[in-house]
Amino acid sequence: MKTFAGRKLGRKPGHRISLLRGMAESLFLHEKIQTTFPKAQDVARFAEGIITSAKEGGLNAQRKVARSVHQKEIQKKLFDVLVPRYQSRNGGYTQIIRNGYRQGDAAAMAVLRLLA
């Protein structure tokens, strides 16, 4: 996925994209992650773009997804499990649930999960 206008998250562009890729891969693998609320919002947007690209089907969709998701097992799960699950859905594949505040620095926490 190409980078998009959004939060800087206190990181340079290369690090920010790596962060989003890694968190999206964790989301696809575990189907639920806990992070700060701003990161959850950005990862949700990034992950939904990947799922939408995967839903197109075909070789071009596989190549688009491979740019953002580097692990083969996660790519396989995306096409074999997640795309059929969301085939009839037009967006809205994730849910963000606020989860209080982190004790150390009072950062707003959230759980990001894929909908069933």
N, C-alpha and C positions, 0 to 999 in steps of 0.2 A: 504494500500500500504506500502511496505517496504520503509525505508529511502533510499536515493540515494546520490551518490556523487554530490556535488554541493556547492553552497555558504553557508557560516555559518550564514549570516545575523545578526551577532552580538549576537547570542543566543546559548544556550546549546541545545543539540540534542532533548530533550523532549519538550522544549518550541518551537523549530523550527518546529517539526512535528505538534504540536498543532496549531501553526500559519498557516501552510499550509492546515491543515484540515479545520480550520475555514474559511479561505479565499476561499477554494474550495467549501465549503458549500454555502457561500455567492454568489459565481459565479454561482453555479447551481440554486440557488433560484432566483436571480435577473437577471441572464444572462449577467451582466456587472458590473464590479467593477473598482474603481480607486485606484491606489496604486503606490509605487515607481517602477521604471523600473526593478531593479534586483528581487524584490519580484514578480512582474508580470511574469517574465521569469520562476521562480521556480514554482509558482502556476500553470502556464500553463502546464508545464511538469507533475506536480503532477495530475492535473485534467484530462489531456489527458490519463494518465495511468488508472485512475478510469473509464473513459468512455470506454476505450478499454476492461477492465475487464468486465464491464457490458454488452458489446456487445456479449460476449461468450454465455450468456443465461444460464438458469438453476439455480439450488439451489446453486451450488458451486460459481457461479458468484455473486449471492445475498449475500452470506457470505463474499466473498472478498470485495465487496462494503461496506458492513456493518462494516468492520474493519476500514474504512476510513471515511465514512459518517454516523454519529451517529443519525441524525434526520430522523425519519420514513417518514415524508412528503417529504423530499428531496430525499430519496431513491425511493419513489413512483414516483416522478416527473422524476427522472433519468431513470427508467425503462419504464415508460408509455409515456414520451414525448421525452426525449433526445436520447435514444437508437434508436427508430424508425427513428428519424430525421437523424442520422448519420450511419444508417445501410449500406448504399451503399458507404460510405466514408472510406478510409483507412488512418486514422490519419488526423491531421491538423484541429482539432475541434475548436481551439481558434485563436484569432487574438489580437496582441498587437499593440496599437497605441500610439506613443509617444505624450505626452501632455504638453510639456514645462517643467518648473522648479518650484519647490515649493518656495514660497516667503521667508519663514523663514530660511531655510538652503540650498537653491539652489539644493535640491535633484531632480534628473531627475524623472519626473512623467510619468505615462502611464495609459491608459485605457485598461483593459483586458476584452474581450467579447467573448461569444460563437457565432460561425457562424450560420447563419440560414440554 
